[in-house]
Amino acid sequence: MIALSIAFFLTYGFGQALTDCFQTDTDSISSPYRPLVQGKLSRKAVMITSLAGLAISGTVIIYFNILNFALAIIATLGLATYTYFKRRWWGGPFYNAWIVGVVFIMGVLSQPVHVPVRSALFFGTLAAVFFGYANFVLTDITRIFLRRKNRI
């Protein structure tokens, strides 16, 4: 379980790094201190490190349930295509949220104890993860927009 905890913890950071490779323009406004934005790291180096980290973490997660193989690929493709949807008012929050929802499902599938995926608890928690993360992304987008307009 420690290996899973570490893998999921690192997955978030590696996923963030992957999306950062495609959105340095908005990150230069919202996070100008990041090394990628400042040019201290190359996009290629960050992408290789991120994909390698996601592959290693994914391997650990897949070890606990082979069904996570397909979900890891889907989530990684989602991260790689996120920036396109982030730039659409209708897409960003919900596009990112489904990726986090997939990671939640991977976590459920990785548990040694059977968790009924058809239960109200599962769907309620998945909905909380989905809408909670969508709200986080919406708040971040709003903050970036207001910064562009010099309102904060």
N, CA, C and O atoms as a GROMACS GRO file, in nm:
protein
  608
    1MET      N    1   0.081  -0.120   0.000
    1MET     CA    2   0.000   0.000   0.000
    1MET      C    3   0.086   0.127   0.000
    1MET      O    4   0.044   0.231  -0.051
    2ILE      N    5   0.203   0.117   0.056
    2ILE     CA    6   0.293   0.232   0.054
    2ILE      C    7   0.333   0.263  -0.090
    2ILE      O    8   0.340   0.380  -0.130
    3ALA      N    9   0.359   0.160  -0.168
    3ALA     CA   10   0.395   0.180  -0.309
    3ALA      C   11   0.282   0.248  -0.384
    3ALA      O   12   0.307   0.337  -0.466
    4LEU      N   13   0.159   0.208  -0.358
    4LEU     CA   14   0.044   0.272  -0.422
    4LEU      C   15   0.032   0.418  -0.380
    4LEU      O   16   0.008   0.506  -0.463
    5SER      N   17   0.050   0.444  -0.253
    5SER     CA   18   0.041   0.582  -0.203
    5SER      C   19   0.144   0.671  -0.272
    5SER      O   20   0.112   0.782  -0.315
    6ILE      N   21   0.265   0.622  -0.282
    6ILE     CA   22   0.371   0.699  -0.349
    6ILE      C   23   0.339   0.717  -0.497
    6ILE      O   24   0.356   0.826  -0.552
    7ALA      N   25   0.293   0.610  -0.562
    7ALA     CA   26   0.262   0.617  -0.705
    7ALA      C   27   0.152   0.719  -0.732
    7ALA      O   28   0.166   0.801  -0.823
    8PHE      N   29   0.044   0.717  -0.655
    8PHE     CA   30  -0.064   0.813  -0.677
    8PHE      C   31  -0.019   0.955  -0.643
    8PHE      O   32  -0.057   1.050  -0.712
    9PHE      N   33   0.060   0.970  -0.540
    9PHE     CA   34   0.112   1.102  -0.503
    9PHE      C   35   0.195   1.160  -0.617
    9PHE      O   36   0.177   1.276  -0.654
   10LEU      N   37   0.285   1.081  -0.672
   10LEU     CA   38   0.372   1.128  -0.780
   10LEU      C   39   0.296   1.147  -0.911
   10LEU      O   40   0.332   1.234  -0.992
   11THR      N   41   0.194   1.067  -0.933
   11THR     CA   42   0.116   1.077  -1.056
   11THR      C   43   0.059   1.216  -1.075
   11THR      O   44   0.059   1.269  -1.186
   12TYR      N   45   0.011   1.276  -0.968
   12TYR     CA   46  -0.046   1.410  -0.980
   12TYR      C   47   0.061   1.509  -1.029
   12TYR      O   48   0.035   1.588  -1.120
   13GLY      N   49   0.177   1.505  -0.970
   13GLY     CA   50   0.284   1.596  -1.010
   13GLY      C   51   0.333   1.573  -1.152
   13GLY      O   52   0.355   1.668  -1.227
   14PHE      N   53   0.349   1.446  -1.188
   14PHE     CA   54   0.392   1.416  -1.324
   14PHE      C   55   0.285   1.456  -1.426
   14PHE      O   56   0.317   1.504  -1.535
   15GLY      N   57   0.159   1.438  -1.391
   15GLY     CA   58   0.050   1.481  -1.478
   15GLY      C   59   0.047   1.632  -1.494
   15GLY      O   60   0.026   1.683  -1.604
   16GLN      N   61   0.069   1.703  -1.384
   16GLN     CA   62   0.075   1.850  -1.389
   16GLN      C   63   0.190   1.894  -1.479
   16GLN      O   64   0.174   1.987  -1.558
   17ALA      N   65   0.304   1.829  -1.466
   17ALA     CA   66   0.419   1.865  -1.549
   17ALA      C   67   0.389   1.842  -1.697
   17ALA      O   68   0.428   1.921  -1.782
   18LEU      N   69   0.319   1.732  -1.728
   18LEU     CA   70   0.285   1.705  -1.868
   18LEU      C   71   0.194   1.814  -1.924
   18LEU      O   72   0.217   1.862  -2.035
   19THR      N   73   0.092   1.852  -1.850
   19THR     CA   74   0.004   1.957  -1.901
   19THR      C   75   0.077   2.091  -1.911
   19THR      O   76   0.048   2.172  -1.998
   20ASP      N   77   0.172   2.115  -1.821
   20ASP     CA   78   0.249   2.239  -1.826
   20ASP      C   79   0.327   2.252  -1.956
   20ASP      O   80   0.352   2.364  -2.002
   21CYS      N   81   0.365   2.141  -2.016
   21CYS     CA   82   0.441   2.146  -2.141
   21CYS      C   83   0.360   2.211  -2.253
   21CYS      O   84   0.418   2.262  -2.349
   22PHE      N   85   0.229   2.209  -2.243
   22PHE     CA   86   0.143   2.258  -2.350
   22PHE      C   87   0.079   2.394  -2.318
   22PHE      O   88   0.003   2.446  -2.400
   23GLN      N   89   0.107   2.450  -2.202
   23GLN     CA   90   0.038   2.574  -2.165
   23GLN      C   91   0.130   2.676  -2.100
   23GLN      O   92   0.095   2.739  -2.000
   24THR      N   93   0.247   2.692  -2.156
   24THR     CA   94   0.340   2.789  -2.099
   24THR      C   95   0.289   2.932  -2.113
   24THR      O   96   0.328   3.020  -2.036
   25ASP      N   97   0.202   2.957  -2.211
   25ASP     CA   98   0.149   3.093  -2.226
   25ASP      C   99   0.062   3.132  -2.107
   25ASP      O  100   0.079   3.242  -2.053
   26THR      N  101  -0.029   3.046  -2.065
   26THR     CA  102  -0.113   3.080  -1.949
   26THR      C  103  -0.034   3.068  -1.820
   26THR      O  104  -0.057   3.144  -1.726
   27ASP      N  105   0.060   2.972  -1.813
   27ASP     CA  106   0.143   2.960  -1.693
   27ASP      C  107   0.233   3.081  -1.674
   27ASP      O  108   0.268   3.115  -1.561
   28SER      N  109   0.270   3.147  -1.783
   28SER     CA  110   0.354   3.268  -1.769
   28SER      C  111   0.277   3.379  -1.699
   28SER      O  112   0.337   3.470  -1.642
   29ILE      N  113   0.145   3.372  -1.704
   29ILE     CA  114   0.060   3.470  -1.634
   29ILE      C  115   0.032   3.424  -1.491
   29ILE      O  116   0.048   3.500  -1.395
   30SER      N  117  -0.011   3.298  -1.478
   30SER     CA  118  -0.055   3.250  -1.347
   30SER      C  119   0.060   3.198  -1.260
   30SER      O  120   0.050   3.202  -1.137
   31SER      N  121   0.166   3.150  -1.321
   31SER     CA  122   0.277   3.091  -1.245
   31SER      C  123   0.412   3.125  -1.308
   31SER      O  124   0.484   3.036  -1.352
   32PRO      N  125   0.446   3.253  -1.313
   32PRO     CA  126   0.569   3.292  -1.382
   32PRO      C  127   0.697   3.242  -1.315
   32PRO      O  128   0.805   3.251  -1.373
   33TYR      N  129   0.686   3.190  -1.195
   33TYR     CA  130   0.802   3.141  -1.120
   33TYR      C  131   0.842   2.998  -1.161
   33TYR      O  132   0.948   2.951  -1.120
   34ARG      N  133   0.761   2.930  -1.240
   34ARG     CA  134   0.792   2.792  -1.276
   34ARG      C  135   0.913   2.785  -1.368
   34ARG      O  136   0.927   2.866  -1.459
   35PRO      N  137   1.000   2.687  -1.344
   35PRO     CA  138   1.124   2.676  -1.424
   35PRO      C  139   1.098   2.658  -1.574
   35PRO      O  140   1.176   2.707  -1.655
   36LEU      N  141   0.992   2.589  -1.612
   36LEU     CA  142   0.962   2.571  -1.754
   36LEU      C  143   0.926   2.704  -1.818
   36LEU      O  144   0.970   2.733  -1.930
   37VAL      N  145   0.848   2.784  -1.751
   37VAL     CA  146   0.810   2.916  -1.801
   37VAL      C  147   0.931   3.008  -1.810
   37VAL      O  148   0.944   3.087  -1.905
   38GLN      N  149   1.018   2.998  -1.713
   38GLN     CA  150   1.138   3.082  -1.711
   38GLN      C  151   1.245   3.036  -1.809
   38GLN      O  152   1.346   3.104  -1.826
   39GLY      N  153   1.225   2.922  -1.872
   39GLY     CA  154   1.323   2.870  -1.967
   39GLY      C  155   1.439   2.798  -1.901
   39GLY      O  156   1.537   2.766  -1.968
   40LYS      N  157   1.429   2.770  -1.772
   40LYS     CA  158   1.536   2.699  -1.702
   40LYS      C  159   1.533   2.549  -1.733
   40LYS      O  160   1.634   2.480  -1.717
   41LEU      N  161   1.419   2.501  -1.776
   41LEU     CA  162   1.404   2.362  -1.819
   41LEU      C  163   1.345   2.362  -1.959
   41LEU      O  164   1.262   2.448  -1.992
   42SER      N  165   1.387   2.267  -2.040
   42SER     CA  166   1.331   2.260  -2.174
   42SER      C  167   1.199   2.183  -2.171
   42SER      O  168   1.177   2.098  -2.085
   43ARG      N  169   1.114   2.214  -2.265
   43ARG     CA  170   0.986   2.145  -2.277
   43ARG      C  171   1.008   1.995  -2.299
   43ARG      O  172   0.938   1.911  -2.242
   44LYS      N  173   1.107   1.962  -2.382
   44LYS     CA  174   1.137   1.822  -2.411
   44LYS      C  175   1.178   1.747  -2.284
   44LYS      O  176   1.132   1.636  -2.261
   45ALA      N  177   1.264   1.807  -2.202
   45ALA     CA  178   1.311   1.743  -2.079
   45ALA      C  179   1.196   1.721  -1.982
   45ALA      O  180   1.186   1.616  -1.919
   46VAL      N  181   1.109   1.820  -1.969
   46VAL     CA  182   0.994   1.807  -1.879
   46VAL      C  183   0.899   1.699  -1.930
   46VAL      O  184   0.846   1.620  -1.852
   47MET      N  185   0.878   1.695  -2.061
   47MET     CA  186   0.787   1.596  -2.118
   47MET      C  187   0.841   1.455  -2.100
   47MET      O  188   0.767   1.364  -2.063
   48ILE      N  189   0.968   1.436  -2.125
   48ILE     CA  190   1.029   1.302  -2.109
   48ILE      C  191   1.023   1.259  -1.964
   48ILE      O  192   0.986   1.145  -1.934
   49THR      N  193   1.058   1.349  -1.874
   49THR     CA  194   1.054   1.316  -1.731
   49THR      C  195   0.912   1.285  -1.686
   49THR      O  196   0.889   1.190  -1.612
   50SER      N  197   0.817   1.365  -1.732
   50SER     CA  198   0.678   1.344  -1.694
   50SER      C  199   0.626   1.211  -1.745
   50SER      O  200   0.565   1.135  -1.670
   51LEU      N  201   0.648   1.181  -1.872
   51LEU     CA  202   0.600   1.055  -1.929
   51LEU      C  203   0.668   0.935  -1.864
   51LEU      O  204   0.605   0.832  -1.843
   52ALA      N  205   0.797   0.947  -1.833
   52ALA     CA  206   0.868   0.838  -1.765
   52ALA      C  207   0.811   0.818  -1.625
   52ALA      O  208   0.788   0.705  -1.582
   53GLY      N  209   0.788   0.928  -1.555
   53GLY     CA  210   0.731   0.919  -1.421
   53GLY      C  211   0.591   0.860  -1.422
   53GLY      O  212   0.556   0.778  -1.337
   54LEU      N  213   0.510   0.901  -1.521
   54LEU     CA  214   0.375   0.845  -1.533
   54LEU      C  215   0.381   0.696  -1.566
   54LEU      O  216   0.300   0.618  -1.516
   55ALA      N  217   0.477   0.656  -1.649
   55ALA     CA  218   0.491   0.514  -1.685
   55ALA      C  219   0.532   0.431  -1.563
   55ALA      O  220   0.478   0.322  -1.541
   56ILE      N  221   0.625   0.482  -1.485
   56ILE     CA  222   0.670   0.408  -1.366
   56ILE      C  223   0.557   0.400  -1.262
   56ILE      O  224   0.529   0.294  -1.208
   57SER      N  225   0.494   0.514  -1.236
   57SER     CA  226   0.382   0.515  -1.142
   57SER      C  227   0.269   0.426  -1.192
   57SER      O  228   0.208   0.352  -1.115
   58GLY      N  229   0.241   0.435  -1.322
   58GLY     CA  230   0.136   0.353  -1.381
   58GLY      C  231   0.166   0.205  -1.368
   58GLY      O  232   0.075   0.125  -1.344
   59THR      N  233   0.291   0.169  -1.383
   59THR     CA  234   0.330   0.028  -1.369
   59THR      C  235   0.300  -0.023  -1.228
   59THR      O  236   0.252  -0.134  -1.211
   60VAL      N  237   0.328   0.058  -1.129
   60VAL     CA  238   0.297   0.021  -0.991
   60VAL      C  239   0.146   0.004  -0.974
   60VAL      O  240   0.101  -0.094  -0.914
   61ILE      N  241   0.069   0.099  -1.025
   61ILE     CA  242  -0.076   0.094  -1.012
   61ILE      C  243  -0.134  -0.025  -1.089
   61ILE      O  244  -0.227  -0.090  -1.042
   62ILE      N  245  -0.080  -0.052  -1.206
   62ILE     CA  246  -0.126  -0.166  -1.287
   62ILE      C  247  -0.096  -0.298  -1.218
   62ILE      O  248  -0.173  -0.394  -1.231
   63TYR      N  249   0.013  -0.304  -1.145
   63TYR     CA  250   0.048  -0.425  -1.070
   63TYR      C  251  -0.067  -0.467  -0.978
   63TYR      O  252  -0.090  -0.586  -0.957
   64PHE      N  253  -0.137  -0.371  -0.922
   64PHE     CA  254  -0.245  -0.401  -0.828
   64PHE      C  255  -0.377  -0.436  -0.897
   64PHE      O  256  -0.465  -0.495  -0.835
   65ASN      N  257  -0.390  -0.400  -1.024
   65ASN     CA  258  -0.509  -0.440  -1.101
   65ASN      C  259  -0.481  -0.415  -1.249
   65ASN      O  260  -0.458  -0.301  -1.290
   66ILE      N  261  -0.483  -0.520  -1.327
   66ILE     CA  262  -0.451  -0.510  -1.470
   66ILE      C  263  -0.549  -0.420  -1.546
   66ILE      O  264  -0.514  -0.366  -1.650
   67LEU      N  265  -0.670  -0.404  -1.495
   67LEU     CA  266  -0.766  -0.314  -1.561
   67LEU      C  267  -0.715  -0.170  -1.563
   67LEU      O  268  -0.758  -0.089  -1.646
   68ASN      N  269  -0.625  -0.139  -1.472
   68ASN     CA  270  -0.569  -0.004  -1.468
   68ASN      C  271  -0.480   0.028  -1.588
   68ASN      O  272  -0.450   0.144  -1.613
   69PHE      N  273  -0.440  -0.075  -1.662
   69PHE     CA  274  -0.358  -0.051  -1.782
   69PHE      C  275  -0.432   0.039  -1.881
   69PHE      O  276  -0.378   0.140  -1.925
   70ALA      N  277  -0.553   0.001  -1.915
   70ALA     CA  278  -0.633   0.080  -2.010
   70ALA      C  279  -0.665   0.218  -1.951
   70ALA      O  280  -0.661   0.318  -2.022
   71LEU      N  281  -0.697   0.221  -1.823
   71LEU     CA  282  -0.731   0.349  -1.761
   71LEU      C  283  -0.610   0.443  -1.756
   71LEU      O  284  -0.625   0.564  -1.773
   72ALA      N  285  -0.491   0.388  -1.733
   72ALA     CA  286  -0.370   0.471  -1.730
   72ALA      C  287  -0.343   0.532  -1.868
   72ALA      O  288  -0.305   0.649  -1.878
   73ILE      N  289  -0.363   0.454  -1.971
   73ILE     CA  290  -0.344   0.507  -2.107
   73ILE      C  291  -0.447   0.616  -2.136
   73ILE      O  292  -0.412   0.721  -2.190
   74ILE      N  293  -0.572   0.591  -2.102
   74ILE     CA  294  -0.678   0.690  -2.124
   74ILE      C  295  -0.649   0.819  -2.048
   74ILE      O  296  -0.663   0.928  -2.103
   75ALA      N  297  -0.609   0.807  -1.922
   75ALA     CA  298  -0.580   0.926  -1.841
   75ALA      C  299  -0.461   1.003  -1.897
   75ALA      O  300  -0.463   1.126  -1.901
   76THR      N  301  -0.357   0.932  -1.940
   76THR     CA  302  -0.239   0.999  -1.996
   76THR      C  303  -0.273   1.071  -2.125
   76THR      O  304  -0.229   1.184  -2.147
   77LEU      N  305  -0.351   1.008  -2.212
   77LEU     CA  306  -0.396   1.075  -2.334
   77LEU      C  307  -0.482   1.197  -2.300
   77LEU      O  308  -0.474   1.300  -2.367
   78GLY      N  309  -0.563   1.185  -2.198
   78GLY     CA  310  -0.642   1.298  -2.153
   78GLY      C  311  -0.555   1.415  -2.109
   78GLY      O  312  -0.582   1.530  -2.142
   79LEU      N  313  -0.450   1.384  -2.033
   79LEU     CA  314  -0.358   1.489  -1.989
   79LEU      C  315  -0.288   1.555  -2.107
   79LEU      O  316  -0.270   1.677  -2.110
   80ALA      N  317  -0.248   1.474  -2.204
   80ALA     CA  318  -0.176   1.526  -2.320
   80ALA      C  319  -0.264   1.614  -2.409
   80ALA      O  320  -0.213   1.700  -2.481
   81THR      N  321  -0.395   1.595  -2.403
   81THR     CA  322  -0.487   1.674  -2.487
   81THR      C  323  -0.566   1.778  -2.406
   81THR      O  324  -0.652   1.846  -2.461
   82TYR      N  325  -0.536   1.789  -2.280
   82TYR     CA  326  -0.612   1.877  -2.191
   82TYR      C  327  -0.609   2.024  -2.232
   82TYR      O  328  -0.711   2.092  -2.226
   83THR      N  329  -0.494   2.073  -2.274
   83THR     CA  330  -0.480   2.217  -2.299
   83THR      C  331  -0.578   2.266  -2.404
   83THR      O  332  -0.632   2.376  -2.390
   84TYR      N  333  -0.603   2.188  -2.508
   84TYR     CA  334  -0.700   2.228  -2.609
   84TYR      C  335  -0.836   2.256  -2.545
   84TYR      O  336  -0.899   2.358  -2.574
   85PHE      N  337  -0.879   2.167  -2.460
   85PHE     CA  338  -1.011   2.183  -2.397
   85PHE      C  339  -1.010   2.289  -2.288
   85PHE      O  340  -1.111   2.354  -2.264
   86LYS      N  341  -0.897   2.308  -2.223
   86LYS     CA  342  -0.886   2.410  -2.119
   86LYS      C  343  -0.914   2.548  -2.177
   86LYS      O  344  -0.965   2.636  -2.108
   87ARG      N  345  -0.881   2.567  -2.302
   87ARG     CA  346  -0.896   2.698  -2.365
   87ARG      C  347  -1.037   2.723  -2.416
   87ARG      O  348  -1.063   2.828  -2.476
   88ARG      N  349  -1.126   2.631  -2.395
   88ARG     CA  350  -1.267   2.649  -2.431
   88ARG      C  351  -1.347   2.663  -2.303
   88ARG      O  352  -1.332   2.582  -2.212
   89TRP      N  353  -1.431   2.764  -2.295
   89TRP     CA  354  -1.505   2.791  -2.173
   89TRP      C  355  -1.591   2.673  -2.131
   89TRP      O  356  -1.616   2.654  -2.012
   90TRP      N  357  -1.635   2.594  -2.225
   90TRP     CA  358  -1.724   2.482  -2.196
   90TRP      C  359  -1.649   2.355  -2.162
   90TRP      O  360  -1.709   2.259  -2.116
   91GLY      N  361  -1.518   2.353  -2.185
   91GLY     CA  362  -1.447   2.226  -2.175
   91GLY      C  363  -1.350   2.210  -2.060
   91GLY      O  364  -1.340   2.101  -2.003
   92GLY      N  365  -1.279   2.313  -2.025
   92GLY     CA  366  -1.168   2.301  -1.930
   92GLY      C  367  -1.199   2.232  -1.798
   92GLY      O  368  -1.139   2.130  -1.767
   93PRO      N  369  -1.291   2.286  -1.722
   93PRO     CA  370  -1.316   2.225  -1.590
   93PRO      C  371  -1.362   2.080  -1.599
   93PRO      O  372  -1.316   1.996  -1.521
   94PHE      N  373  -1.450   2.050  -1.690
   94PHE     CA  374  -1.504   1.914  -1.696
   94PHE      C  375  -1.407   1.817  -1.763
   94PHE      O  376  -1.406   1.698  -1.730
   95TYR      N  377  -1.326   1.867  -1.856
   95TYR     CA  378  -1.228   1.780  -1.919
   95TYR      C  379  -1.124   1.735  -1.818
   95TYR      O  380  -1.089   1.617  -1.813
   96ASN      N  381  -1.074   1.828  -1.739
   96ASN     CA  382  -0.976   1.792  -1.637
   96ASN      C  383  -1.039   1.704  -1.531
   96ASN      O  384  -0.974   1.612  -1.480
   97ALA      N  385  -1.164   1.730  -1.498
   97ALA     CA  386  -1.231   1.654  -1.392
   97ALA      C  387  -1.251   1.507  -1.430
   97ALA      O  388  -1.241   1.420  -1.343
   98TRP      N  389  -1.278   1.478  -1.557
   98TRP     CA  390  -1.295   1.337  -1.593
   98TRP      C  391  -1.164   1.262  -1.580
   98TRP      O  392  -1.163   1.143  -1.548
   99ILE      N  393  -1.052   1.330  -1.606
   99ILE     CA  394  -0.922   1.266  -1.590
   99ILE      C  395  -0.898   1.230  -1.443
   99ILE      O  396  -0.854   1.120  -1.412
  100VAL      N  397  -0.928   1.323  -1.356
  100VAL     CA  398  -0.913   1.297  -1.213
  100VAL      C  399  -1.011   1.188  -1.168
  100VAL      O  400  -0.979   1.108  -1.081
  101GLY      N  401  -1.129   1.186  -1.229
  101GLY     CA  402  -1.224   1.079  -1.201
  101GLY      C  403  -1.170   0.942  -1.240
  101GLY      O  404  -1.190   0.844  -1.168
  102VAL      N  405  -1.101   0.936  -1.353
  102VAL     CA  406  -1.040   0.809  -1.397
  102VAL      C  407  -0.932   0.767  -1.296
  102VAL      O  408  -0.922   0.649  -1.263
  103VAL      N  409  -0.854   0.861  -1.247
  103VAL     CA  410  -0.752   0.829  -1.148
  103VAL      C  411  -0.818   0.777  -1.019
  103VAL      O  412  -0.767   0.685  -0.956
  104PHE      N  413  -0.930   0.837  -0.981
  104PHE     CA  414  -1.005   0.787  -0.865
  104PHE      C  415  -1.048   0.642  -0.887
  104PHE      O  416  -1.034   0.559  -0.798
  105ILE      N  417  -1.100   0.613  -1.004
  105ILE     CA  418  -1.143   0.475  -1.035
  105ILE      C  419  -1.023   0.380  -1.029
  105ILE      O  420  -1.035   0.268  -0.980
  106MET      N  421  -0.908   0.425  -1.078
  106MET     CA  422  -0.787   0.343  -1.069
  106MET      C  423  -0.753   0.313  -0.923
  106MET      O  424  -0.711   0.202  -0.889
  107GLY      N  425  -0.771   0.412  -0.838
  107GLY     CA  426  -0.745   0.392  -0.696
  107GLY      C  427  -0.840   0.290  -0.635
  107GLY      O  428  -0.799   0.205  -0.557
  108VAL      N  429  -0.966   0.299  -0.671
  108VAL     CA  430  -1.066   0.202  -0.622
  108VAL      C  431  -1.030   0.062  -0.669
  108VAL      O  432  -1.035  -0.033  -0.591
  109LEU      N  433  -0.994   0.050  -0.796
  109LEU     CA  434  -0.962  -0.082  -0.850
  109LEU      C  435  -0.834  -0.140  -0.790
  109LEU      O  436  -0.814  -0.261  -0.792
  110SER      N  437  -0.748  -0.055  -0.737
  110SER     CA  438  -0.621  -0.100  -0.682
  110SER      C  439  -0.633  -0.154  -0.540
  110SER      O  440  -0.539  -0.213  -0.488
  111GLN      N  441  -0.746  -0.134  -0.477
  111GLN     CA  442  -0.762  -0.175  -0.338
  111GLN      C  443  -0.767  -0.326  -0.324
  111GLN      O  444  -0.827  -0.395  -0.407
  112PRO      N  445  -0.703  -0.379  -0.219
  112PRO     CA  446  -0.708  -0.524  -0.198
  112PRO      C  447  -0.846  -0.573  -0.153
  112PRO      O  448  -0.879  -0.691  -0.167
  113VAL      N  449  -0.924  -0.483  -0.100
  113VAL     CA  450  -1.059  -0.516  -0.056
  113VAL      C  451  -1.155  -0.482  -0.168
  113VAL      O  452  -1.146  -0.374  -0.227
  114HIS      N  453  -1.246  -0.571  -0.199
  114HIS     CA  454  -1.342  -0.547  -0.307
  114HIS      C  455  -1.432  -0.427  -0.272
  114HIS      O  456  -1.497  -0.425  -0.167
  115VAL      N  457  -1.434  -0.330  -0.361
  115VAL     CA  458  -1.521  -0.214  -0.346
  115VAL      C  459  -1.628  -0.224  -0.454
  115VAL      O  460  -1.595  -0.224  -0.572
  116PRO      N  461  -1.756  -0.234  -0.414
  116PRO     CA  462  -1.860  -0.247  -0.516
  116PRO      C  463  -1.873  -0.119  -0.600
  116PRO      O  464  -1.912  -0.014  -0.548
  117VAL      N  465  -1.839  -0.129  -0.729
  117VAL     CA  466  -1.841  -0.011  -0.815
  117VAL      C  467  -1.982   0.025  -0.862
  117VAL      O  468  -2.000   0.125  -0.931
  118ARG      N  469  -2.078  -0.054  -0.826
  118ARG     CA  470  -2.217  -0.021  -0.860
  118ARG      C  471  -2.292   0.035  -0.740
  118ARG      O  472  -2.415   0.046  -0.743
  119SER      N  473  -2.220   0.071  -0.636
  119SER     CA  474  -2.286   0.118  -0.515
  119SER      C  475  -2.308   0.269  -0.519
  119SER      O  476  -2.242   0.342  -0.593
  120ALA      N  477  -2.402   0.314  -0.439
  120ALA     CA  478  -2.429   0.456  -0.426
  120ALA      C  479  -2.308   0.530  -0.369
  120ALA      O  480  -2.280   0.643  -0.407
  121LEU      N  481  -2.236   0.465  -0.279
  121LEU     CA  482  -2.116   0.526  -0.221
  121LEU      C  483  -2.011   0.552  -0.329
  121LEU      O  484  -1.951   0.659  -0.332
  122PHE      N  485  -1.989   0.454  -0.416
  122PHE     CA  486  -1.892   0.470  -0.524
  122PHE      C  487  -1.931   0.587  -0.615
  122PHE      O  488  -1.850   0.675  -0.641
  123PHE      N  489  -2.056   0.587  -0.662
  123PHE     CA  490  -2.099   0.692  -0.755
  123PHE      C  491  -2.106   0.829  -0.687
  123PHE      O  492  -2.076   0.931  -0.750
  124GLY      N  493  -2.144   0.831  -0.561
  124GLY     CA  494  -2.145   0.958  -0.488
  124GLY      C  495  -2.005   1.015  -0.471
  124GLY      O  496  -1.982   1.135  -0.488
  125THR      N  497  -1.911   0.927  -0.438
  125THR     CA  498  -1.772   0.972  -0.422
  125THR      C  499  -1.714   1.014  -0.556
  125THR      O  500  -1.644   1.115  -0.564
  126LEU      N  501  -1.742   0.939  -0.661
  126LEU     CA  502  -1.696   0.976  -0.795
  126LEU      C  503  -1.753   1.112  -0.836
  126LEU      O  504  -1.681   1.195  -0.893
  127ALA      N  505  -1.880   1.136  -0.807
  127ALA     CA  506  -1.941   1.266  -0.838
  127ALA      C  507  -1.874   1.378  -0.758
  127ALA      O  508  -1.851   1.486  -0.811
  128ALA      N  509  -1.844   1.351  -0.631
  128ALA     CA  510  -1.777   1.452  -0.548
  128ALA      C  511  -1.638   1.483  -0.602
  128ALA      O  512  -1.597   1.599  -0.606
  129VAL      N  513  -1.565   1.380  -0.645
  129VAL     CA  514  -1.432   1.400  -0.703
  129VAL      C  515  -1.445   1.480  -0.832
  129VAL      O  516  -1.372   1.578  -0.853
  130PHE      N  517  -1.537   1.440  -0.919
  130PHE     CA  518  -1.555   1.505  -1.048
  130PHE      C  519  -1.592   1.653  -1.032
  130PHE      O  520  -1.523   1.740  -1.087
  131PHE      N  521  -1.698   1.681  -0.959
  131PHE     CA  522  -1.743   1.820  -0.947
  131PHE      C  523  -1.651   1.904  -0.858
  131PHE      O  524  -1.636   2.025  -0.879
  132GLY      N  525  -1.588   1.840  -0.760
  132GLY     CA  526  -1.491   1.913  -0.678
  132GLY      C  527  -1.372   1.958  -0.760
  132GLY      O  528  -1.327   2.072  -0.745
  133TYR      N  529  -1.321   1.871  -0.846
  133TYR     CA  530  -1.207   1.909  -0.928
  133TYR      C  531  -1.248   2.007  -1.037
  133TYR      O  532  -1.173   2.099  -1.069
  134ALA      N  533  -1.366   1.989  -1.094
  134ALA     CA  534  -1.414   2.086  -1.193
  134ALA      C  535  -1.423   2.225  -1.131
  134ALA      O  536  -1.388   2.324  -1.195
  135ASN      N  537  -1.468   2.232  -1.007
  135ASN     CA  538  -1.476   2.360  -0.937
  135ASN      C  539  -1.338   2.420  -0.915
  135ASN      O  540  -1.319   2.540  -0.931
  136PHE      N  541  -1.241   2.336  -0.879
  136PHE     CA  542  -1.103   2.382  -0.862
  136PHE      C  543  -1.050   2.442  -0.992
  136PHE      O  544  -0.991   2.550  -0.991
  137VAL      N  545  -1.071   2.372  -1.104
  137VAL     CA  546  -1.023   2.421  -1.234
  137VAL      C  547  -1.094   2.550  -1.272
  137VAL      O  548  -1.030   2.643  -1.321
  138LEU      N  549  -1.224   2.556  -1.250
  138LEU     CA  550  -1.299   2.677  -1.281
  138LEU      C  551  -1.248   2.797  -1.201
  138LEU      O  552  -1.237   2.907  -1.253
  139THR      N  553  -1.218   2.773  -1.076
  139THR     CA  554  -1.163   2.879  -0.991
  139THR      C  555  -1.027   2.924  -1.043
  139THR      O  556  -0.999   3.044  -1.045
  140ASP      N  557  -0.943   2.831  -1.085
  140ASP     CA  558  -0.811   2.864  -1.138
  140ASP      C  559  -0.822   2.942  -1.268
  140ASP      O  560  -0.749   3.039  -1.290
  141ILE      N  561  -0.914   2.901  -1.355
  141ILE     CA  562  -0.934   2.972  -1.482
  141ILE      C  563  -0.982   3.114  -1.455
  141ILE      O  564  -0.937   3.209  -1.520
  142THR      N  565  -1.071   3.130  -1.360
  142THR     CA  566  -1.121   3.263  -1.324
  142THR      C  567  -1.007   3.350  -1.272
  142THR      O  568  -0.999   3.468  -1.306
  143ARG      N  569  -0.921   3.292  -1.190
  143ARG     CA  570  -0.806   3.366  -1.136
  143ARG      C  571  -0.714   3.412  -1.249
  143ARG      O  572  -0.668   3.526  -1.248
  144ILE      N  573  -0.688   3.325  -1.346
  144ILE     CA  574  -0.602   3.361  -1.459
  144ILE      C  575  -0.668   3.471  -1.541
  144ILE      O  576  -0.600   3.566  -1.582
  145PHE      N  577  -0.798   3.459  -1.566
  145PHE     CA  578  -0.869   3.561  -1.643
  145PHE      C  579  -0.862   3.697  -1.574
  145PHE      O  580  -0.835   3.799  -1.638
  146LEU      N  581  -0.884   3.698  -1.444
  146LEU     CA  582  -0.880   3.825  -1.371
  146LEU      C  583  -0.739   3.882  -1.368
  146LEU      O  584  -0.722   4.004  -1.369
  147ARG      N  585  -0.638   3.797  -1.363
  147ARG     CA  586  -0.500   3.846  -1.370
  147ARG      C  587  -0.472   3.912  -1.503
  147ARG      O  588  -0.406   4.015  -1.510
  148ARG      N  589  -0.523   3.850  -1.610
  148ARG     CA  590  -0.504   3.909  -1.743
  148ARG      C  591  -0.567   4.047  -1.750
  148ARG      O  592  -0.514   4.137  -1.815
  149LYS      N  593  -0.678   4.062  -1.684
  149LYS     CA  594  -0.748   4.190  -1.684
  149LYS      C  595  -0.697   4.282  -1.575
  149LYS      O  596  -0.750   4.391  -1.555
  150ASN      N  597  -0.592   4.239  -1.504
  150ASN     CA  598  -0.531   4.316  -1.395
  150ASN      C  599  -0.631   4.353  -1.286
  150ASN      O  600  -0.627   4.462  -1.230
  151ARG      N  601  -0.719   4.259  -1.257
  151ARG     CA  602  -0.818   4.285  -1.153
  151ARG      C  603  -0.780   4.224  -1.019
  151ARG      O  604  -0.845   4.251  -0.918
  152ILE      N  605  -0.676   4.142  -1.018
  152ILE     CA  606  -0.629   4.091  -0.889
  152ILE      C  607  -0.479   4.098  -0.884
  152ILE      O  608  -0.419   4.060  -0.783
   0.00000   0.00000   0.00000
